[in-house]
Amino acid sequence: MAEDQISNNDMLELSWHESYDPGDWVTGLHPMDTLLRGERLPHIWCQGCGLGTALTTFIGALQWLEKNQDWNLDKVSVVSGIGCTGRVAGYIRLDSFHTTHGRALPFATGLKLANPELKLVVFSGDGDIAGIGGNHFIHAARRNLDITVICVNNFNYGMTGGQVGPTTPHGARAVTTQYGNFEFPFNLPYLAAAGGASFMARWTVLHARRLEWTLREAMLHPGFSFVEIIAPCSTSYARWNPEGQGLDPQKLRRRGLEVMKHYQKVGKIAHGTHPKDANIRVDEKGLITEIVEGIFIDEPKPEFQASINRQAQVAKKRWAAANKALEERPQLPGQTDQIPRTEVQLGGFGGQGIVSAGRIIGQAATIYDKREACFTQSYGPEARGGAAGAQVVIDSSPIHHPHLIEPSSAIIMSQEAYARYIPQLAVGGVLLIDEGLVTISGDHRKDIITYGIPATRLAEELGNTRAANTVMLGFWAAIVSVISKAAMRQSLADSVPAKTIDVNLKAFDIGYEKGSAVRRHT
Amino acid sequence: MPKVTIRLKSLNLLNVRIVDYALCYAPTLLFILKVAKSPLRKTKFRIQNPDEIMSSDQGLLIGAHFLLGDYAAAEGAIMAGCRFFAGYPITPATEIAERMSTRLPQVGGLYIQMEDELASMNAVLGASWTGVKSMTATSGPGFSLMMENLGLGIMLETPCVLINVQRGGPSTGLPTLVGQQDMMQARWGSHGDYEIIALAPTSPQELFDLTIRAFNLAEKFRTPVLVMTDAEVGHMTERVVIPSPEQIEIIDRSMVRKGDVEPDHFRIFRESSAAGGDGAVSPMAIAGEGYRFHVTGLTHDERGYPAMNAEASEWNIKRLVNKIRAHRNEIIQLEERYLDDAEIVVVSYGISARTSLWPVEQARNEGIRVGYLRLITVWPFPEEQIRKLAKRIRAYVVPEINMGQIMREVERCSAGQARVFGVHRLGGDILEPQNVLNAIRKAAGRIETSQDDSMNRSME
């Protein structure tokens, strides 16, 4: 202990913010010193504030857990947000994080998920947890992650000078509700319960011993546990409200005590009360007339971590299967001849596999023919209403411009796509349509070459209408012949579900034959 | 024994006695030496035949693949060692989250969808403080929400990566369509003074490579790093060649583990130059190792304790800024073409740099001596390079998909020595190559400058 004292004193001297003589500081005398950052004391809390009690009960609970449950306190992290209560993280000698306003819970969520060994305690105020961090609070409760939330509720925003908060009772006064609060407050345990928390309790700081026992329970509880601590704000809330005996200067230094007396009067211990009925009642002037206290819910609930472990097992199996498929991927020699930039437009409606077809072309070009290809698809409003569009650029040198400038061929499988994409087609370009789905218009472009094929009907004959896009791909591959047949077939086999590989390859070959026939005739 | 109370002048600020100083540094230095000796895996991004390696047993994707840009970013992150992703769905960054949700559990990592982007960024920081490499990905509206805790990440010196797949703004803007309008927000979006690192990829391959680099920089400099890509690159599918893990340089943060240093002597925010090693940052402690450290978003001293005064603030901010400024030559990467004889230089980044290559080649064919400078690292900005070039060239042309954000930086660094022409498009589509070509011609005096929507304010 003597050595500890010396090193702590040394640390004190390294600090900036205090100007005490190190000799002033004696550490190791109080039983809680090991869990306090002595060099940071005195704390910033006001005389009569409830936070000191809240912190000591917390430390008491931790020490009990260390002694009786073999807890390794090195594994306990405390996360706070902003505000008076947020300063707890700075006074407790544990791994402690003083984060941004309201964000203690998501920060703690990250810590806990990335290292489930850690015990996480979020220690913050009502404004932090239920005001700015309200959304994080209900979601953390919903996830039921093993985090203990200790929320010190002093009914107002203390650090900023006593403004109204989400827990200020209706009718009570605050700096910003000088005519009485016209809003209604949260009942925090009820909010936690609605979110899905499996442990919730409330105590005032007057009930310090019970509070400490409850904090032990809460930290031992697997899953999300919530403890609300009602504490006097002696400087702000008590100044404006009758609990603190008002502004009587004689009682100025006694406000905290007056509030504690009030708690004694209005506190009602009722374990097991449904959180809905666990109210903080007020009279018409906002004076608190009843505080229901106790452990309201303490029930087991499925753990989060178990589901994560199950998911990991399934995921690893899936990777093993994917890995095998990748290893079995054949190698093709690739194409070495120079080709000019070639642009392909694909269009149809959703569900036809237009986007897949475009991707298959790009993959065949890059992976198996070893050329360059850039595949893009249409997103958003232009792709809504059932329209689907995809574009592929193929080249033997790097592609600078990823969009189509002048497509030299188009695969069109709907009337809408026909109307939309044909005007951009290059002069002399090749248009391939599914005859069953696209009707050539009266003013059809004379400067392009059009070939039709009843792709959907052909696919139907094979017993799989969804292979219509594959028929079109075969047709295109034969006519435009910028990508080798082997590359196209392999890319296709890579891209469709295993049980449909055969039917798709057949469909491709049918299209390819038709295309070859067309080529022979022209 | 009498106490040694000599105070080093430069250390007066810290109120440190020299004996403490030596005492508390010795273990840290030893530790750094230990870390420095451990072999680092080296990058050789070129491999003989990409098809030779097809997959790996550790769940890492390798070999040549036809990959969506967003997926490539996810694979890069996993290769870099990222094992935690917290995010919120947003077009056009959603595919990164989707890919991570499938891939992370395969490599022993974890994906979680948070309630919003505020929570996502915080969860990423929390995870990083357990020593796990973590990241998130978003687009404009989510980027705005992440600004709050990007600042916390910078202040707590927390390594992590944030990918912004930019779309057109402001506000909800153009969810599915390209933009480069968050470039200045990347630099100044969170309140206060700081330096940031931001990289701008032009292809899925580069999204893969630069995501790895982003993690390496984040780990090395203990800071959040941004990858500022865009909807075009994120939603584009191209060949991505992934080398085997041994060929990729992966940097892991310098970290103290249980027993490395006497906890009482450990300082979590030591001054960079004093920390030894390569002078970047002090080693990081992580939760659960017995250091019982404290960190705060408040201005703090080297122990992480709040310190509310001007000199503490100066110490604090200067460290945050200098650790990046002092290493800018290491951080800044540029692609240069035809700069030797250039009298006009096209400066661009991301997709706009890529689409500017054709106009540059075209202009050179027309006899215009135009050079090309692509900012692979956008922040910190290559001030010196732009300043030096400005002295010997006639004009810069800056194409970007916004009203002229990086153009302002180019103007600032040119300081009137060279004219600056912007080429703008306001989100929704990539730049027309013809517009860039015209801007080069105008800058070269080949055609009359006129009132043209695509030209910038310095034309007016």
Interface residues (C-beta under 8 A of the other chain):
Chain A: D4 S7 N8 D10 M11 E13 L14 S15 W16 H17 R37 E39 R40 D74 K75 S77 V79 A89 G90 R93 L94 D95 S96 F97 H98 T99 T100 G102 R103 L105 P106 F107 A108 T109 G110 L111 K112 L113 A114 N115 E117 L118 N135 H136 H139 I308 Q311 A312 V314 A315 K316 R318 W319 A322 N323 L326 E327 R329 Q331 R359 G362 Q363 T366 I367 E372 A373 C374 F375 T376 Q377 Y379 G380 P381 I399 H400 H401 P402 H403
Chain B: L14 N15 V16 R17 D20 D51 M54 S55 S56 D57 G59 L61 G63 A64 H65 F66 R83 F84 A86 T91 P92 T102 P105 Q106 V107 G108 L110 I112 M114 E115 D116 L118 A119 S120 N122 A123 V124 L125 G126 A127 S128 W129 T130 G131 V132 S134 E148 N149 G151 L152 L156 L174 P175 T176 L177 E232 H235 M236 T237 E238 R239 K258 D264 H265 A285 A287 G288 E289 G290 Y291 R292 F293 H294 V295 T296 G297 L298 D301 E302 R303 Y305 P306 A307 M308 N309 E311 A312 I351 R354 T355 L357 W358 D429 I430 P433
